[in-house]
């Protein structure tokens, strides 16, 4: 069970870093980013700064940048 939980945590961190790369490159190239979210499903918490809405969703199985 510990191995499975560790795998999910490490995979979540890797996905977050990957999506953060998309976010950074888009911002550096002047592309507007509407949303940056960690997870999927219903929003748990969120904040809007400038044009970008940052959020944490209920299912921490990924991330996305829109």
Biopython code that builds the backbone (N, CA, C, O; Angstrom):
import numpy as np
from Bio.PDB.StructureBuilder import StructureBuilder

atoms = [
    (1, "UNK", "N", (0.817, -1.190, 0.000)),
    (1, "UNK", "CA", (0.000, 0.000, 0.000)),
    (1, "UNK", "C", (0.866, 1.261, 0.000)),
    (1, "UNK", "O", (0.543, 2.243, -0.668)),
    (2, "UNK", "N", (1.958, 1.228, 0.746)),
    (2, "UNK", "CA", (2.866, 2.371, 0.795)),
    (2, "UNK", "C", (3.466, 2.648, -0.580)),
    (2, "UNK", "O", (3.646, 3.804, -0.962)),
    (3, "UNK", "N", (3.775, 1.588, -1.320)),
    (3, "UNK", "CA", (4.336, 1.749, -2.655)),
    (3, "UNK", "C", (3.348, 2.432, -3.584)),
    (3, "UNK", "O", (3.735, 3.305, -4.361)),
    (4, "UNK", "N", (2.088, 2.053, -3.518)),
    (4, "UNK", "CA", (1.059, 2.653, -4.362)),
    (4, "UNK", "C", (0.883, 4.133, -4.038)),
    (4, "UNK", "O", (0.804, 4.963, -4.944)),
    (5, "UNK", "N", (0.824, 4.462, -2.768)),
    (5, "UNK", "CA", (0.677, 5.861, -2.368)),
    (5, "UNK", "C", (1.892, 6.677, -2.795)),
    (5, "UNK", "O", (1.748, 7.802, -3.272)),
    (6, "UNK", "N", (3.076, 6.121, -2.628)),
    (6, "UNK", "CA", (4.304, 6.804, -3.060)),
    (6, "UNK", "C", (4.290, 7.030, -4.565)),
    (6, "UNK", "O", (4.666, 8.104, -5.036)),
    (7, "UNK", "N", (3.859, 6.025, -5.321)),
    (7, "UNK", "CA", (3.783, 6.145, -6.781)),
    (7, "UNK", "C", (2.838, 7.271, -7.181)),
    (7, "UNK", "O", (3.163, 8.068, -8.061)),
    (8, "UNK", "N", (1.679, 7.344, -6.549)),
    (8, "UNK", "CA", (0.698, 8.382, -6.876)),
    (8, "UNK", "C", (1.248, 9.768, -6.552)),
    (8, "UNK", "O", (1.043, 10.708, -7.319)),
    (9, "UNK", "N", (1.938, 9.902, -5.435)),
    (9, "UNK", "CA", (2.515, 11.197, -5.061)),
    (9, "UNK", "C", (3.597, 11.621, -6.045)),
    (9, "UNK", "O", (3.618, 12.769, -6.490)),
    (10, "UNK", "N", (4.489, 10.706, -6.385)),
    (10, "UNK", "CA", (5.565, 11.028, -7.331)),
    (10, "UNK", "C", (5.002, 11.344, -8.705)),
    (10, "UNK", "O", (5.460, 12.285, -9.354)),
    (11, "UNK", "N", (4.030, 10.587, -9.158)),
    (11, "UNK", "CA", (3.416, 10.845, -10.457)),
    (11, "UNK", "C", (2.731, 12.210, -10.462)),
    (11, "UNK", "O", (2.825, 12.947, -11.444)),
    (12, "UNK", "N", (2.047, 12.546, -9.380)),
    (12, "UNK", "CA", (1.407, 13.854, -9.270)),
    (12, "UNK", "C", (2.405, 14.998, -9.340)),
    (12, "UNK", "O", (2.142, 16.015, -9.981)),
    (13, "UNK", "N", (3.543, 14.839, -8.686)),
    (13, "UNK", "CA", (4.590, 15.865, -8.724)),
    (13, "UNK", "C", (5.155, 16.013, -10.134)),
    (13, "UNK", "O", (5.369, 17.131, -10.604)),
    (14, "UNK", "N", (5.394, 14.898, -10.805)),
    (14, "UNK", "CA", (5.921, 14.946, -12.173)),
    (14, "UNK", "C", (4.932, 15.619, -13.126)),
    (14, "UNK", "O", (5.333, 16.426, -13.964)),
    (15, "UNK", "N", (3.665, 15.296, -13.004)),
    (15, "UNK", "CA", (2.648, 15.911, -13.867)),
    (15, "UNK", "C", (2.564, 17.408, -13.592)),
    (15, "UNK", "O", (2.451, 18.206, -14.523)),
    (16, "UNK", "N", (2.617, 17.792, -12.321)),
    (16, "UNK", "CA", (2.572, 19.204, -11.962)),
    (16, "UNK", "C", (3.748, 19.964, -12.575)),
    (16, "UNK", "O", (3.562, 21.045, -13.134)),
    (17, "UNK", "N", (4.942, 19.412, -12.476)),
    (17, "UNK", "CA", (6.132, 20.052, -13.044)),
    (17, "UNK", "C", (6.011, 20.157, -14.567)),
    (17, "UNK", "O", (6.386, 21.172, -15.155)),
    (18, "UNK", "N", (5.490, 19.113, -15.196)),
    (18, "UNK", "CA", (5.293, 19.115, -16.645)),
    (18, "UNK", "C", (4.345, 20.248, -17.056)),
    (18, "UNK", "O", (4.654, 21.016, -17.967)),
    (19, "UNK", "N", (3.211, 20.351, -16.395)),
    (19, "UNK", "CA", (2.235, 21.396, -16.725)),
    (19, "UNK", "C", (2.768, 22.784, -16.373)),
    (19, "UNK", "O", (2.449, 23.760, -17.053)),
    (20, "UNK", "N", (3.567, 22.878, -15.329)),
    (20, "UNK", "CA", (4.192, 24.148, -14.981)),
    (20, "UNK", "C", (5.122, 24.610, -16.104)),
    (20, "UNK", "O", (5.248, 25.809, -16.354)),
    (21, "UNK", "N", (5.766, 23.669, -16.773)),
    (21, "UNK", "CA", (6.591, 23.998, -17.933)),
    (21, "UNK", "C", (5.763, 24.593, -19.060)),
    (21, "UNK", "O", (6.171, 25.580, -19.672)),
    (22, "UNK", "N", (4.598, 24.001, -19.342)),
    (22, "UNK", "CA", (3.700, 24.562, -20.359)),
    (22, "UNK", "C", (3.287, 25.987, -19.970)),
    (22, "UNK", "O", (3.268, 26.890, -20.806)),
    (23, "UNK", "N", (2.964, 26.166, -18.705)),
    (23, "UNK", "CA", (2.547, 27.477, -18.203)),
    (23, "UNK", "C", (3.659, 28.509, -18.382)),
    (23, "UNK", "O", (3.416, 29.609, -18.878)),
    (24, "UNK", "N", (4.866, 28.157, -17.983)),
    (24, "UNK", "CA", (5.997, 29.095, -18.055)),
    (24, "UNK", "C", (6.324, 29.478, -19.490)),
    (24, "UNK", "O", (6.584, 30.647, -19.777)),
    (25, "UNK", "N", (6.315, 28.505, -20.388)),
    (25, "UNK", "CA", (6.617, 28.799, -21.796)),
    (25, "UNK", "C", (5.523, 29.666, -22.416)),
    (25, "UNK", "O", (5.823, 30.592, -23.170)),
    (26, "UNK", "N", (4.269, 29.377, -22.109)),
    (26, "UNK", "CA", (3.175, 30.196, -22.637)),
    (26, "UNK", "C", (3.306, 31.639, -22.162)),
    (26, "UNK", "O", (3.171, 32.568, -22.957)),
    (27, "UNK", "N", (3.567, 31.829, -20.878)),
    (27, "UNK", "CA", (3.727, 33.186, -20.351)),
    (27, "UNK", "C", (4.936, 33.887, -20.963)),
    (27, "UNK", "O", (4.873, 35.077, -21.270)),
    (28, "UNK", "N", (6.038, 33.157, -21.144)),
    (28, "UNK", "CA", (7.251, 33.745, -21.715)),
    (28, "UNK", "C", (7.050, 34.155, -23.170)),
    (28, "UNK", "O", (7.666, 35.111, -23.641)),
    (29, "UNK", "N", (6.195, 33.438, -23.874)),
    (29, "UNK", "CA", (5.932, 33.735, -25.287)),
    (29, "UNK", "C", (4.780, 34.718, -25.475)),
    (29, "UNK", "O", (4.432, 35.047, -26.609)),
    (30, "UNK", "N", (4.192, 35.184, -24.393)),
    (30, "UNK", "CA", (3.119, 36.163, -24.482)),
    (30, "UNK", "C", (1.748, 35.567, -24.760)),
    (30, "UNK", "O", (0.830, 36.297, -25.132)),
    (31, "UNK", "N", (1.588, 34.275, -24.591)),
    (31, "UNK", "CA", (0.303, 33.620, -24.796)),
    (31, "UNK", "C", (-0.496, 33.727, -23.504)),
    (31, "UNK", "O", (0.026, 33.445, -22.425)),
    (32, "UNK", "N", (-1.750, 34.130, -23.607)),
    (32, "UNK", "CA", (-2.595, 34.242, -22.423)),
    (32, "UNK", "C", (-2.946, 32.873, -21.861)),
    (32, "UNK", "O", (-3.250, 31.946, -22.613)),
    (33, "UNK", "N", (-2.905, 32.749, -20.563)),
    (33, "UNK", "CA", (-3.260, 31.499, -19.895)),
    (33, "UNK", "C", (-4.523, 31.763, -19.084)),
    (33, "UNK", "O", (-4.502, 32.540, -18.130)),
    (34, "UNK", "N", (-5.634, 31.107, -19.468)),
    (34, "UNK", "CA", (-6.896, 31.306, -18.764)),
    (34, "UNK", "C", (-6.924, 30.589, -17.425)),
    (34, "UNK", "O", (-7.334, 31.163, -16.416)),
    (35, "UNK", "N", (-6.482, 29.315, -17.413)),
    (35, "UNK", "CA", (-6.546, 28.505, -16.193)),
    (35, "UNK", "C", (-5.282, 27.689, -16.020)),
    (35, "UNK", "O", (-4.694, 27.204, -16.986)),
    (36, "UNK", "N", (-4.880, 27.550, -14.777)),
    (36, "UNK", "CA", (-3.809, 26.625, -14.393)),
    (36, "UNK", "C", (-4.341, 25.874, -13.186)),
    (36, "UNK", "O", (-4.616, 26.470, -12.144)),
    (37, "UNK", "N", (-4.485, 24.561, -13.332)),
    (37, "UNK", "CA", (-5.137, 23.797, -12.279)),
    (37, "UNK", "C", (-4.375, 22.524, -11.965)),
    (37, "UNK", "O", (-3.855, 21.854, -12.858)),
    (38, "UNK", "N", (-4.319, 22.208, -10.698)),
    (38, "UNK", "CA", (-3.743, 20.948, -10.222)),
    (38, "UNK", "C", (-4.906, 20.036, -9.890)),
    (38, "UNK", "O", (-5.649, 20.287, -8.940)),
    (39, "UNK", "N", (-5.068, 18.967, -10.677)),
    (39, "UNK", "CA", (-6.145, 18.020, -10.453)),
    (39, "UNK", "C", (-7.301, 18.208, -11.422)),
    (39, "UNK", "O", (-7.287, 19.101, -12.270)),
    (40, "UNK", "N", (-8.308, 17.342, -11.278)),
    (40, "UNK", "CA", (-9.506, 17.366, -12.112)),
    (40, "UNK", "C", (-10.728, 17.290, -11.218)),
    (40, "UNK", "O", (-10.620, 17.002, -10.026)),
    (41, "UNK", "N", (-11.887, 17.548, -11.796)),
    (41, "UNK", "CA", (-13.137, 17.440, -11.050)),
    (41, "UNK", "C", (-13.551, 18.774, -10.467)),
    (41, "UNK", "O", (-13.143, 19.829, -10.954)),
    (42, "UNK", "N", (-14.371, 18.726, -9.416)),
    (42, "UNK", "CA", (-14.855, 19.959, -8.805)),
    (42, "UNK", "C", (-13.728, 20.762, -8.140)),
    (42, "UNK", "O", (-12.789, 20.201, -7.576)),
    (43, "UNK", "N", (-13.853, 22.071, -8.224)),
    (43, "UNK", "CA", (-12.840, 22.958, -7.652)),
    (43, "UNK", "C", (-12.944, 22.978, -6.128)),
    (43, "UNK", "O", (-14.027, 23.172, -5.574)),
    (44, "UNK", "N", (-11.817, 22.777, -5.462)),
    (44, "UNK", "CA", (-11.762, 22.884, -4.002)),
    (44, "UNK", "C", (-11.439, 24.309, -3.588)),
    (44, "UNK", "O", (-12.140, 24.906, -2.770)),
    (45, "UNK", "N", (-10.366, 24.850, -4.164)),
    (45, "UNK", "CA", (-9.988, 26.232, -3.909)),
    (45, "UNK", "C", (-9.504, 26.851, -5.207)),
    (45, "UNK", "O", (-9.038, 26.147, -6.103)),
    (46, "UNK", "N", (-9.614, 28.142, -5.304)),
    (46, "UNK", "CA", (-9.149, 28.828, -6.498)),
    (46, "UNK", "C", (-8.995, 30.307, -6.244)),
    (46, "UNK", "O", (-9.605, 30.874, -5.337)),
    (47, "UNK", "N", (-8.167, 30.916, -7.065)),
    (47, "UNK", "CA", (-7.929, 32.347, -6.968)),
    (47, "UNK", "C", (-7.646, 32.864, -8.369)),
    (47, "UNK", "O", (-7.041, 32.169, -9.185)),
    (48, "UNK", "N", (-8.080, 34.075, -8.642)),
    (48, "UNK", "CA", (-7.820, 34.675, -9.944)),
    (48, "UNK", "C", (-6.848, 35.830, -9.757)),
    (48, "UNK", "O", (-7.101, 36.769, -9.002)),
    (49, "UNK", "N", (-5.730, 35.731, -10.467)),
    (49, "UNK", "CA", (-4.710, 36.787, -10.443)),
    (49, "UNK", "C", (-4.504, 37.243, -11.879)),
    (49, "UNK", "O", (-4.059, 36.459, -12.718)),
    (50, "UNK", "N", (-4.817, 38.483, -12.170)),
    (50, "UNK", "CA", (-4.698, 38.972, -13.531)),
    (50, "UNK", "C", (-5.668, 38.234, -14.429)),
    (50, "UNK", "O", (-6.857, 38.147, -14.122)),
    (51, "UNK", "N", (-5.177, 37.704, -15.532)),
    (51, "UNK", "CA", (-6.027, 36.976, -16.475)),
    (51, "UNK", "C", (-6.103, 35.486, -16.167)),
    (51, "UNK", "O", (-6.886, 34.775, -16.797)),
    (52, "UNK", "N", (-5.324, 35.000, -15.231)),
    (52, "UNK", "CA", (-5.214, 33.567, -14.966)),
    (52, "UNK", "C", (-5.944, 33.171, -13.690)),
    (52, "UNK", "O", (-5.813, 33.812, -12.647)),
    (53, "UNK", "N", (-6.723, 32.084, -13.806)),
    (53, "UNK", "CA", (-7.387, 31.505, -12.640)),
    (53, "UNK", "C", (-6.587, 30.278, -12.208)),
    (53, "UNK", "O", (-6.401, 29.346, -12.992)),
    (54, "UNK", "N", (-6.120, 30.279, -10.971)),
    (54, "UNK", "CA", (-5.354, 29.170, -10.415)),
    (54, "UNK", "C", (-6.293, 28.363, -9.525)),
    (54, "UNK", "O", (-7.113, 28.928, -8.801)),
    (55, "UNK", "N", (-6.167, 27.031, -9.583)),
    (55, "UNK", "CA", (-7.073, 26.233, -8.783)),
    (55, "UNK", "C", (-6.504, 24.884, -8.386)),
    (55, "UNK", "O", (-5.556, 24.374, -8.984)),
    (56, "UNK", "N", (-7.121, 24.327, -7.354)),
    (56, "UNK", "CA", (-6.834, 22.963, -6.914)),
    (56, "UNK", "C", (-8.157, 22.224, -6.990)),
    (56, "UNK", "O", (-9.156, 22.661, -6.420)),
    (57, "UNK", "N", (-8.158, 21.099, -7.698)),
    (57, "UNK", "CA", (-9.377, 20.327, -7.898)),
    (57, "UNK", "C", (-9.401, 19.108, -6.999)),
    (57, "UNK", "O", (-8.406, 18.788, -6.349)),
    (58, "UNK", "N", (-10.541, 18.425, -6.960)),
    (58, "UNK", "CA", (-10.769, 17.336, -6.012)),
    (58, "UNK", "C", (-9.987, 16.071, -6.318)),
    (58, "UNK", "O", (-9.606, 15.354, -5.393)),
    (59, "UNK", "N", (-9.734, 15.773, -7.591)),
    (59, "UNK", "CA", (-9.055, 14.531, -7.960)),
    (59, "UNK", "C", (-7.617, 14.858, -8.379)),
    (59, "UNK", "O", (-7.400, 15.356, -9.484)),
    (60, "UNK", "N", (-6.639, 14.586, -7.516)),
    (60, "UNK", "CA", (-5.260, 14.987, -7.816)),
    (60, "UNK", "C", (-4.549, 14.025, -8.753)),
    (60, "UNK", "O", (-3.457, 13.548, -8.442)),
    (61, "UNK", "N", (-5.165, 13.734, -9.908)),
    (61, "UNK", "CA", (-4.585, 12.756, -10.828)),
    (61, "UNK", "C", (-3.975, 13.420, -12.051)),
    (61, "UNK", "O", (-3.728, 12.749, -13.053)),
    (62, "UNK", "N", (-3.733, 14.691, -11.992)),
    (62, "UNK", "CA", (-3.153, 15.382, -13.127)),
    (62, "UNK", "C", (-3.210, 16.876, -12.941)),
    (62, "UNK", "O", (-3.427, 17.378, -11.838)),
    (63, "UNK", "N", (-3.013, 17.572, -14.028)),
    (63, "UNK", "CA", (-3.056, 19.024, -14.024)),
    (63, "UNK", "C", (-3.333, 19.480, -15.441)),
    (63, "UNK", "O", (-3.214, 18.697, -16.383)),
    (64, "UNK", "N", (-3.703, 20.743, -15.599)),
    (64, "UNK", "CA", (-3.870, 21.243, -16.946)),
    (64, "UNK", "C", (-3.685, 22.758, -16.994)),
    (64, "UNK", "O", (-3.810, 23.472, -15.999)),
    (65, "UNK", "N", (-3.378, 23.204, -18.214)),
    (65, "UNK", "CA", (-3.234, 24.628, -18.508)),
    (65, "UNK", "C", (-4.133, 24.910, -19.689)),
    (65, "UNK", "O", (-4.076, 24.214, -20.704)),
    (66, "UNK", "N", (-4.975, 25.943, -19.557)),
    (66, "UNK", "CA", (-5.813, 26.318, -20.680)),
    (66, "UNK", "C", (-5.480, 27.740, -21.053)),
    (66, "UNK", "O", (-6.067, 28.287, -21.987)),
]
sb = StructureBuilder()
sb.init_structure("model")
sb.init_model(0)
sb.init_chain("A")
sb.init_seg("    ")
for serial, (resi, resn, name, xyz) in enumerate(atoms, 1):
    if name == "N":
        sb.init_residue(resn, " ", resi, " ")
    sb.init_atom(name, np.array(xyz, "f"), 0.0, 1.0, " ", f" {name:<3s}", serial, name[0])
structure = sb.get_structure()
